[in-house]
Amino acid sequence: IQEKIAEMAIGIYGAESMAYYTAGLLDQVSDSNNLSVFAMDCAMNKVASSEMLHHVVDETLQIHGGYGFMEEYAIARMYRDA
C-alpha cells in the first residue's frame, strides 16, 4: 500500500509540475496572438493529467477493496466522476 501511495504521489507531482511549467511558458508570452504555439503543450497536459487521474483513482479503489464500491465512501463518487 505504501508503494501504491508513493507512486500516486509521484505521478500527481509530475502532472502538476507539467501544468505549472506550461503555465509559466504561457505567462512569458507577451503577444496573445502567439498562444496557439502552446496548443500541443496544453493538449499533452490534458491527456497526461487525465490518465494520471484515472490511475490514481483506480489505485485508490484497489486500496479500499470492496468498500470502494459502497456509496458511503467518497472513492465511489471519485471513481464514477473520473
C-alpha positions in Angstrom: 0.0 0.0 0.0 2.9 2.4 0.8 4.3 1.8 -2.6 1.0 2.5 -4.3 0.6 5.7 -2.4 4.2 6.7 -3.2 3.7 6.1 -6.9 0.4 8.0 -6.9 2.2 11.0 -5.2 5.0 10.9 -7.8 2.5 10.8 -10.6 0.5 13.7 -9.2 3.6 15.7 -8.7 4.7 15.1 -12.3 1.3 16.1 -13.7 1.2 19.2 -11.5 4.8 20.2 -12.5 4.0 19.8 -16.2 0.9 22.1 -15.8 2.9 24.7 -13.9 5.7 24.6 -16.5 3.3 25.2 -19.3 1.5 27.9 -17.4 4.9 29.6 -16.8 5.6 29.5 -20.6 2.2 31.0 -21.3 2.8 33.8 -18.8 6.1 34.7 -20.6 4.3 35.3 -23.9 3.6 39.0 -24.3 1.6 38.7 -27.5 -1.8 37.0 -27.1 -1.8 36.0 -30.8 1.1 33.6 -30.2 -0.8 31.4 -27.7 -1.6 28.9 -30.4 2.0 27.8 -30.3 1.3 26.2 -27.0 -1.8 24.2 -28.1 0.2 21.0 -28.3 1.6 21.5 -24.8 -1.9 22.1 -23.4 -3.2 19.1 -25.1 -0.4 16.9 -23.7 -1.1 18.3 -20.2 -4.8 17.4 -20.6 -4.1 13.9 -21.7 -1.4 13.2 -19.2 -3.3 14.6 -16.3 -6.5 12.7 -17.2 -4.6 9.4 -17.4 -2.9 10.2 -14.1 -6.4 10.9 -12.6 -7.7 7.5 -13.8 -4.6 5.7 -12.5 -4.8 7.4 -9.0 -8.5 6.8 -8.6 -8.1 3.1 -9.7 -5.2 2.5 -7.3 -7.2 4.2 -4.5 -10.2 1.9 -5.3 -7.9 -1.1 -5.1 -6.6 0.0 -1.7 -10.2 0.4 -0.4 -11.1 -3.0 -1.8 -14.9 -3.8 -1.7 -15.5 -0.7 0.3 -14.5 1.4 -2.7 -17.8 0.5 -4.4 -20.0 1.5 -1.5 -21.7 4.9 -1.9 -20.9 5.8 1.7 -17.2 6.3 0.8 -16.0 9.2 -1.3 -13.9 6.9 -3.6 -17.1 5.6 -5.2 -18.0 9.1 -6.3 -14.4 9.8 -7.4 -14.3 6.7 -9.5 -17.6 7.4 -11.1 -16.6 11.0 -11.9 -13.2 10.1 -13.3 
